[in-house]
Amino acid sequence: MKVGDLVKSRAIKNPAAGLIVDIIQKKCWRTHILGKSVNWEKIEPEPHAVVLIGEDYRTIPITDLELICEG
């Protein structure tokens, strides 16, 4: 995925479409895999998209996005 792509979140029921405006690196603690006790030193940053949905910007892991249309 890249800037300009139209996407929707796989993690939300009936998600709204959004436009990727930036790609950044961020750490994401996944409790369903790693448990509740957070240790940021155990994980590496992963790609996240800054997505414009309506008038809001949301930072969403790339792995949680579904491509609708390439920009």
C-alpha positions as CSV (number, residue, x, y, z in Angstrom):
1,M,0.0,0.0,0.0
2,K,1.1,3.5,-0.6
3,V,0.1,7.2,-0.3
4,G,-3.0,7.9,-2.4
5,D,-4.6,4.4,-2.0
6,L,-8.2,4.1,-0.9
7,V,-8.5,1.6,1.9
8,K,-10.8,0.3,4.7
9,S,-10.1,-1.3,8.0
10,R,-10.5,-5.0,8.5
11,A,-10.8,-4.5,12.2
12,I,-14.0,-2.5,12.1
13,K,-17.5,-3.8,11.2
14,N,-18.9,-1.7,8.4
15,P,-15.8,0.5,8.0
16,A,-15.8,3.8,6.1
17,A,-13.3,4.2,3.3
18,G,-10.3,6.4,3.8
19,L,-7.4,7.8,1.9
20,I,-3.8,7.0,2.9
21,V,-1.9,10.3,3.3
22,D,1.3,9.1,4.9
23,I,3.2,5.9,5.8
24,I,5.0,5.9,9.2
25,Q,6.8,3.3,11.5
26,K,5.2,2.7,14.9
27,K,5.3,0.0,17.5
28,C,2.0,-1.9,18.1
29,W,1.5,-4.2,21.1
30,R,-0.9,-7.0,20.1
31,T,-2.4,-8.3,23.3
32,H,-4.1,-11.3,21.7
33,I,-0.6,-12.5,20.7
34,L,1.8,-11.0,23.3
35,G,-0.4,-10.8,26.4
36,K,-1.5,-7.9,28.6
37,S,1.9,-7.1,30.1
38,V,3.4,-4.5,27.7
39,N,7.2,-4.5,27.1
40,W,8.1,-2.1,24.3
41,E,11.6,-3.4,24.1
42,K,10.4,-6.8,22.8
43,I,8.9,-5.5,19.6
44,E,10.1,-3.6,16.5
45,P,8.3,-0.8,14.8
46,E,6.0,-1.8,11.9
47,P,4.4,0.2,9.0
48,H,1.3,2.1,9.8
49,A,-0.8,4.3,7.5
50,V,-2.1,7.7,8.4
51,V,-5.6,7.5,6.9
52,L,-8.0,10.4,6.3
53,I,-11.5,9.2,7.0
54,G,-14.0,12.1,6.7
55,E,-12.3,14.9,8.6
56,D,-10.3,12.7,11.0
57,Y,-6.8,11.3,10.6
58,R,-6.3,7.8,12.0
59,T,-3.1,5.8,12.4
60,I,-3.8,2.2,11.4
61,P,-1.4,-0.8,11.0
62,I,-0.9,-1.7,7.4
63,T,-1.8,-5.3,8.3
64,D,-5.2,-4.2,9.4
65,L,-6.1,-2.4,6.1
66,E,-7.8,-3.7,3.0
67,L,-7.1,-2.1,-0.4
68,I,-10.2,-0.8,-2.2
69,C,-8.5,1.1,-5.0
70,E,-4.9,2.1,-5.9
71,G,-4.3,5.8,-6.1
